[in-house]
């Protein structure tokens, strides 16, 4: 039962109510309706006047083998500082975000041999201005060999196409005990039904975005649109190899999340 059902008198007046039935007063409306929010592109800190901008070259296909990446033209484009592929970086793949996930399904920072979803990063372009990155990214040539894609949960469960062949399955995680095949053996009637649930696709006003700065004291400050500053601090400290106390996470206006920016 929702809070509106529990406290209809308050809800009918158009107020937001807490689980205790008290009126929750909105305090952010005046700012958003007048001066507007402060998002990553709105930051005016002095150090960002010298910022380097990052643009990713992303996969246009859901599943494919990378036969080659040519970044030579992009490296010569105006304003380009550097172009990196995963071969240029000495970083381990991202570990699964939850302990119950299949540990063989490691996600690389950028694809090296295979792309597994549309939009997967393949190369990183660093430029003096953001528009230069967009132009240079189009100059990166990627030679793809298309592979069969997994488009539905039924295809995924069939396992005819494996996104991580070493794992031997597309099953990321299971919960609870396995079902006993004899559970319904003595039932007079057994009904089988397939339920279809809607897909949840959060679409925030500001997508995931971040800006970072190393201070003269060796402290890393990260401005990012997220819902979990503490977890971001710990993960980032581990990635860059510093103590968590040397990482400062600053979250301004998130721009919508609905769980999509938890980490």
C-alpha positions as CSV (number, residue, x, y, z in Angstrom):
1,X,0.0,0.0,0.0
2,X,1.3,3.4,-0.9
3,X,1.6,6.4,1.3
4,X,-1.2,8.1,-0.7
5,X,-3.5,5.2,0.1
6,X,-2.5,5.3,3.8
7,X,-3.0,9.0,4.1
8,X,-5.6,10.1,1.4
9,X,-6.4,13.4,3.0
10,X,-2.9,14.7,2.7
11,X,-2.4,13.2,-0.7
12,X,-5.5,14.8,-2.1
13,X,-4.1,18.2,-1.3
14,X,-1.2,17.5,-3.7
15,X,1.4,17.2,-1.0
16,X,4.2,14.6,-0.9
17,X,4.0,12.5,2.3
18,X,6.5,10.4,4.1
19,X,5.8,6.9,5.4
20,X,4.9,8.4,8.7
21,X,2.2,10.6,7.1
22,X,4.0,13.9,7.6
23,X,4.1,16.4,4.8
24,X,7.4,16.5,2.9
25,X,8.2,20.1,2.0
26,X,10.1,20.5,-1.3
27,X,13.0,23.0,-1.0
28,X,14.6,22.7,-4.4
29,X,11.8,24.0,-6.7
30,X,12.7,27.7,-6.5
31,X,16.3,27.1,-7.7
32,X,15.3,24.8,-10.5
33,X,12.6,27.1,-11.7
34,X,14.8,30.3,-11.6
35,X,18.5,29.9,-11.9
36,X,18.4,26.2,-12.8
37,X,20.5,23.3,-11.6
38,X,24.2,22.9,-11.5
39,X,25.4,19.9,-13.6
40,X,28.8,18.7,-14.7
41,X,29.0,21.0,-17.6
42,X,28.0,24.0,-15.4
43,X,31.0,23.7,-13.1
44,X,33.1,26.9,-12.9
45,X,36.0,25.9,-10.7
46,X,39.2,27.6,-11.8
47,X,41.1,24.4,-12.5
48,X,38.5,23.5,-15.2
49,X,39.7,26.3,-17.3
50,X,42.7,24.1,-18.2
51,X,40.6,20.8,-18.3
52,X,41.3,18.1,-20.8
53,X,38.1,16.7,-22.4
54,X,37.4,13.0,-22.8
55,X,35.4,11.5,-25.7
56,X,34.8,7.8,-26.2
57,X,34.7,6.0,-29.5
58,X,31.8,3.6,-29.0
59,X,30.6,0.4,-30.6
60,X,27.8,0.7,-33.1
61,X,27.0,-3.0,-32.9
62,X,25.8,-5.3,-30.1
63,X,28.3,-8.1,-30.7
64,X,31.3,-8.2,-32.8
65,X,35.0,-9.1,-33.0
66,X,37.5,-6.2,-33.3
67,X,40.0,-7.0,-36.0
68,X,41.9,-3.7,-35.8
69,X,41.8,-0.1,-34.5
70,X,43.4,2.7,-36.5
71,X,43.9,5.8,-34.5
72,X,46.5,7.6,-36.6
73,X,44.2,10.1,-38.2
74,X,42.6,11.0,-34.9
75,X,46.0,11.6,-33.3
76,X,46.7,14.2,-35.9
77,X,43.4,16.0,-35.6
78,X,43.3,19.6,-34.2
79,X,43.3,19.9,-30.4
80,X,44.0,16.2,-29.8
81,X,46.3,15.5,-26.9
82,X,46.2,11.7,-26.9
83,X,44.2,8.7,-28.1
84,X,44.2,5.6,-26.1
85,X,43.0,2.0,-26.6
86,X,43.0,-0.7,-23.9
87,X,46.4,-1.8,-25.1
88,X,47.8,1.5,-24.0
89,X,46.6,1.2,-20.4
90,X,47.9,-1.0,-17.7
91,X,44.6,-1.6,-15.8
92,X,42.8,-4.7,-14.7
93,X,39.2,-5.3,-15.9
94,X,36.4,-4.1,-13.7
95,X,35.3,-6.7,-11.2
96,X,31.6,-7.6,-11.1
97,X,29.8,-5.1,-9.0
98,X,28.2,-7.7,-6.7
99,X,29.7,-10.8,-5.1
100,X,27.0,-13.1,-6.5
101,X,27.8,-12.2,-10.1
102,X,29.7,-14.6,-12.2
103,X,33.4,-13.7,-11.7
104,X,34.3,-14.8,-15.2
105,X,32.2,-12.0,-16.7
106,X,34.8,-9.3,-16.3
107,X,34.1,-6.0,-18.1
108,X,37.1,-4.3,-19.6
109,X,37.5,-0.5,-19.4
110,X,37.5,-0.5,-23.1
111,X,36.9,-3.4,-25.5
112,X,40.0,-5.1,-26.9
113,X,39.0,-8.2,-28.9
114,X,35.2,-8.3,-28.7
115,X,32.4,-5.8,-28.2
116,X,29.4,-7.0,-26.3
117,X,26.8,-4.2,-26.4
118,X,26.0,-1.1,-28.4
119,X,27.9,1.8,-27.0
120,X,30.7,-0.1,-25.4
121,X,33.9,2.1,-25.3
122,X,36.6,1.1,-27.7
123,X,39.0,4.1,-27.7
124,X,39.4,7.3,-25.6
125,X,40.2,10.6,-27.2
126,X,41.6,13.5,-25.1
127,X,41.3,17.0,-26.5
128,X,41.7,20.6,-25.5
129,X,38.0,21.4,-26.3
130,X,35.0,19.1,-26.2
131,X,33.9,19.6,-29.8
132,X,37.4,18.6,-31.0
133,X,36.9,15.3,-29.3
134,X,33.7,14.6,-31.2
135,X,35.4,15.4,-34.5
136,X,38.5,13.3,-33.7
137,X,36.5,10.3,-32.5
138,X,34.9,10.0,-36.0
139,X,38.4,9.6,-37.4
140,X,39.1,6.4,-35.4
141,X,38.6,3.5,-37.8
142,X,37.5,0.2,-36.2
143,X,37.5,-3.0,-38.3
144,X,34.6,-5.1,-37.0
145,X,33.6,-8.7,-37.7
146,X,29.9,-8.9,-36.9
147,X,28.9,-11.7,-34.6
148,X,25.4,-13.0,-33.6
149,X,23.8,-10.9,-30.9
150,X,21.8,-11.8,-27.9
151,X,18.6,-9.8,-28.1
152,X,16.2,-11.5,-25.7
153,X,16.3,-13.3,-22.3
154,X,15.1,-16.4,-24.1
155,X,18.1,-16.3,-26.5
156,X,20.4,-15.6,-23.6
157,X,19.1,-18.6,-21.7
158,X,19.4,-20.9,-24.7
159,X,23.2,-20.2,-24.7
160,X,23.7,-20.7,-28.4
161,X,25.5,-17.3,-28.4
162,X,27.8,-16.8,-25.4
163,X,29.0,-13.3,-24.7
164,X,31.6,-14.7,-22.3
165,X,32.6,-18.1,-23.8
166,X,35.0,-18.9,-20.9
167,X,32.0,-18.7,-18.5
168,X,30.1,-21.3,-20.5
169,X,26.8,-19.5,-19.8
170,X,25.0,-16.1,-20.1
171,X,23.7,-16.5,-16.6
172,X,25.1,-13.7,-14.5
173,X,23.7,-14.7,-11.1
174,X,21.2,-17.0,-9.4
175,X,19.2,-16.5,-6.2
176,X,17.8,-19.1,-3.8
177,X,18.0,-22.9,-3.9
178,X,17.5,-24.8,-7.1
179,X,14.0,-26.0,-7.8
180,X,13.2,-29.6,-6.8
181,X,12.0,-31.4,-10.0
182,X,9.7,-33.5,-7.9
183,X,8.1,-30.5,-6.2
184,X,4.8,-30.9,-8.1
185,X,4.9,-34.7,-8.7
186,X,1.9,-35.3,-6.4
187,X,-0.3,-32.4,-7.7
188,X,-3.5,-33.2,-9.5
189,X,-3.2,-30.1,-11.7
190,X,0.0,-28.2,-12.6
191,X,-0.3,-24.8,-14.3
192,X,2.6,-23.3,-16.2
193,X,2.6,-19.6,-17.1
194,X,5.0,-17.2,-18.6
195,X,4.9,-13.7,-17.2
196,X,6.2,-10.7,-19.1
197,X,7.4,-7.7,-17.2
198,X,8.1,-4.3,-18.5
199,X,11.7,-3.2,-19.1
200,X,13.0,-0.4,-16.9
201,X,15.2,2.1,-18.7
202,X,16.0,5.2,-16.7
203,X,16.5,8.3,-18.8
204,X,17.9,11.1,-16.6
205,X,18.2,14.7,-17.8
206,X,22.0,14.4,-17.3
207,X,23.6,11.1,-18.2
208,X,26.5,9.8,-16.2
209,X,29.2,12.5,-16.3
210,X,32.2,13.4,-14.2
211,X,35.0,15.9,-13.9
212,X,38.2,15.3,-11.9
213,X,41.1,17.3,-10.6
214,X,44.3,16.4,-8.8
215,X,45.2,19.0,-6.2
216,X,48.7,20.2,-5.4
217,X,48.5,18.3,-2.1
218,X,48.0,15.0,-4.0
219,X,44.3,14.9,-3.3
220,X,41.9,13.8,-6.0
221,X,38.6,15.6,-6.2
222,X,35.8,14.1,-8.4
223,X,32.6,15.9,-9.3
224,X,30.2,13.3,-10.5
225,X,26.5,12.8,-11.0
226,X,25.7,9.8,-8.7
227,X,23.6,8.5,-5.8
228,X,26.3,6.8,-3.8
229,X,29.3,9.0,-3.0
230,X,30.7,6.7,-0.4
231,X,30.9,3.6,-2.7
232,X,32.3,5.8,-5.5
233,X,35.0,7.1,-3.1
234,X,36.1,3.6,-2.2
235,X,36.1,2.2,-5.7
236,X,38.0,5.2,-7.2
237,X,40.6,5.0,-4.4
238,X,41.3,1.4,-5.3
239,X,41.5,2.1,-9.0
240,X,44.0,4.9,-8.7
241,X,45.9,3.3,-5.8
242,X,45.5,5.9,-3.0
243,X,44.0,6.0,0.4
244,X,40.2,6.7,0.5
245,X,40.9,9.8,2.6
246,X,42.8,11.3,-0.4
247,X,39.7,11.1,-2.6
248,X,37.0,13.7,-2.3
249,X,33.7,13.1,-4.0
250,X,31.4,16.1,-4.7
251,X,27.9,15.6,-6.0
252,X,25.9,18.6,-7.2
253,X,22.5,18.2,-8.8
254,X,22.2,14.6,-9.9
255,X,19.8,15.4,-12.9
256,X,17.7,12.3,-12.3
257,X,18.8,8.8,-11.6
258,X,16.1,6.3,-10.5
259,X,18.8,3.8,-9.4
260,X,20.9,4.1,-12.6
261,X,23.6,6.2,-10.9
262,X,24.0,4.2,-7.7
263,X,27.7,3.7,-8.3
